């Protein structure tokens, strides 16, 4: 898991659809707060996973530590890893 990679929500752009918090299989979001996405377990986020960002219809998710390189191998948990980037 990643200490320097986790999602950041732009609450101005967020439409509070709940897709990100319901999608994430790693427990990064507090599902009890859904549909408002609240990151409560940032250390559970997988380094270079863009899964929730790809699911967000509003484009309201960015990542601390994003260097623009999504070509890191996936997390291998079966959450949608296509072999090139985790979760998507």
C-alpha positions as CSV (number, residue, x, y, z in Angstrom):
1,X,0.0,0.0,0.0
2,X,1.1,3.6,-0.5
3,X,2.2,6.2,2.1
4,X,2.6,8.9,-0.5
5,X,-0.3,8.1,-2.9
6,X,-4.0,8.7,-2.1
7,X,-7.1,10.4,-3.6
8,X,-7.9,14.0,-3.0
9,X,-11.5,15.1,-3.6
10,X,-12.4,18.4,-5.2
11,X,-15.6,19.0,-3.3
12,X,-16.5,22.0,-5.5
13,X,-16.5,19.7,-8.6
14,X,-17.9,16.6,-6.8
15,X,-21.5,15.7,-7.5
16,X,-21.7,13.3,-4.6
17,X,-22.8,10.3,-6.6
18,X,-21.0,7.8,-4.4
19,X,-19.4,5.9,-7.3
20,X,-15.8,6.3,-6.0
21,X,-16.5,5.2,-2.4
22,X,-18.6,2.3,-3.6
23,X,-16.1,1.3,-6.2
24,X,-12.9,1.2,-4.1
25,X,-12.2,-2.4,-2.9
26,X,-9.3,-1.2,-0.7
27,X,-11.3,0.6,2.0
28,X,-9.9,4.0,1.3
29,X,-13.3,5.7,1.7
30,X,-15.6,5.8,4.7
31,X,-18.7,4.1,3.1
32,X,-20.9,5.3,6.0
33,X,-20.4,8.9,4.6
34,X,-21.5,7.9,1.1
35,X,-22.5,9.5,-1.3
36,X,-20.1,12.1,0.0
37,X,-16.6,10.7,-0.6
38,X,-14.5,10.9,2.6
39,X,-11.0,9.5,2.5
40,X,-10.4,8.0,5.9
41,X,-7.8,5.3,5.2
42,X,-5.3,6.9,2.8
43,X,-2.6,4.3,3.6
44,X,-4.8,1.6,2.1
45,X,-4.7,3.2,-1.4
46,X,-2.6,1.3,-3.8
47,X,0.3,3.2,-5.3
48,X,-0.6,4.5,-8.8
49,X,-4.1,3.0,-8.7
50,X,-6.4,5.4,-10.7
51,X,-9.6,3.3,-10.2
52,X,-11.8,5.7,-8.4
53,X,-10.6,8.6,-10.6
54,X,-11.5,6.7,-13.7
55,X,-15.0,6.1,-12.3
56,X,-15.7,9.7,-11.3
57,X,-18.1,11.3,-13.8
58,X,-17.2,14.8,-12.5
59,X,-13.4,14.5,-12.7
60,X,-13.3,15.5,-9.0
61,X,-10.5,13.1,-8.0
62,X,-6.7,13.7,-8.1
63,X,-3.9,12.0,-6.2
64,X,-1.2,13.2,-3.8
65,X,2.0,11.9,-5.3
66,X,0.7,11.7,-8.9
67,X,3.6,12.0,-11.2
68,X,1.6,11.3,-14.4
69,X,3.0,7.8,-14.7
70,X,0.1,5.3,-14.5
71,X,2.1,2.5,-16.1
72,X,3.0,0.9,-12.9
73,X,1.8,-2.7,-12.5
74,X,-1.5,-3.2,-10.9
75,X,-2.3,-4.2,-7.3
76,X,-3.3,-7.7,-8.3
77,X,-6.4,-7.8,-6.0
78,X,-8.8,-8.5,-8.9
79,X,-10.4,-5.0,-8.7
80,X,-10.1,-4.4,-12.5
81,X,-6.3,-4.6,-13.0
82,X,-5.7,-4.7,-16.7
83,X,-2.0,-5.6,-16.3
84,X,-0.9,-2.1,-16.9
85,X,-2.5,0.1,-14.3
86,X,-4.5,-0.8,-11.2
87,X,-8.2,-0.7,-11.1
88,X,-9.0,0.3,-14.5
